[in-house]
Amino acid sequence: MASLLDPSARGRVILVGAGPGDPGLLTLKAVEALRSCDVVVHDGLIDPRVLDYAPEHAQRISVAKKRARHTLPQEAINALIIAHVRAGSIVVRLKGGDPFVFGRGGEEVEEVRAAGLPVEVIPGVSAALGCAAEAMLPLTHRDWSSAVSFVAGQCKGLSEQNWSGLAGKGRTLVIYMGVANADAIADKLMADGVDPALPVAIIEKGTLPGHRALRTLLADLGDMVARETVESPAIIVVGEVVVLSDAENRLATLAAQAEALKA
């Protein structure tokens, strides 16, 4: 079967992962797809430099989502994509990170296929992988962690979810979209038996200008988010591997400042 990137094929959807932010982390295939498109339906956090790869004539449509406020509901996004494809357009659905990691890519593929239309998925560097690499934070390590779990931190019914076994010795937990619920996340993990002294890192605006990587202990997670005025986009990493990273140890910094005040 010919690739859907074949320029002679019209009326199709290409779901493209734009990576964690830095345009340099786009794959070659993602750039090729963008250069071939007629319409780009993109998330709100996409760097404008990524959109520059699309032709000047290509229509750019933002479907930005923010906490509790969406430009368009998911059903309307699906309908928008399908309408443009039926009109014969090559539609790139451009998503931050990877389309199949908390990107609703699976839902969109289902809808496009149900409409009888062709669709291809081009993976991207997920936020967890890109941001952790920038902070020199290995998600796995022979001596520290042999398992990694990804969870969403802003879904409904957080306290009722079963996260037991996802964090602790020999394991790494990566939490997407968890900044606003940092207090509740820490409380939940500790209630599930996770050591309050387990290292935690927050990587804010990973791979983008102004990025920060901050480190503390699980019991201090919510307080650190408030003290440091951490903002989204950010990921939270829980696990012993955090001590290997370049993330700034904010508890150590606070302790040093306190000692200086006593002197």
C-alpha positions, 0 to 999 in steps of 0.5 A: 500500500502506498504511503498516505504522504504520496502527493498524488493521493488527496483527501486524507488525514495525517495525525502528526506528533509535534514533540514537546515544543522545540521544533528541532525535535520534529521528525523528518516525516512530520516535516514532510507531512506539514509541507504537503498539507492544505489544512493544519488543525493544531493544538494551542501549545504548538510552537509557531515555528512548527507551523511555519513548515506548512505552505503559506497557502495552507489554512491554519486552524487552532483548536486550543484546549485549556483547563475547563475551556475548549475552543471546540469540543472534541466532537466538533474537532472530529467533524471539522477534520472530516469535512475538510478531508471530504472536500479533498484536502490533505489535513494535518492534525498537529498535536503536541508530544505524541498523538497516542499519549494523552493526545486523543489521537485514538479517538480521532483515528476511530472517527476518521475510519468510521467515516470511511476516510484514510488516516496515517499517524506519525509519532512524535517525541512525547513530553515525558521523553523530551522533557526528561532528556533535557533535564538529564533525568533517565526514566529507567536506569539499571540501578534505580528503575526498571518500570515507568508509568504514565498517568494523567493528573487532571482527570475526574475522580482522581482520588478513586483511581487505583495508582497503587504500585505505580510509584516507589522503589525501582519504579518511575511515575510520570504525571501529565497535566498535574500542576493544578492538582499537585497537592491532591496528587501528593496526598493520593500517592502518600495515602497509597503508601508511597514514601513521603521522602521519595524524590519528585521533579517538576519540568516546566516548559520543557524544551522551550525558552524559559524551561525549569527543572525543580526537585523536591520530596513528595511531601513538599510537592504541592507547596513547591508548586505554590512557592515557585509559581509553577505553570503549565505545561509541565510534567511531574516525575516521581521516583529515585531516578530524579536524584540523577537529574540536573533538576535544582534541589529546591529544598536544599536551596531553601535550607541554605537560605535559612542557614544564611539568615541565621548567620 
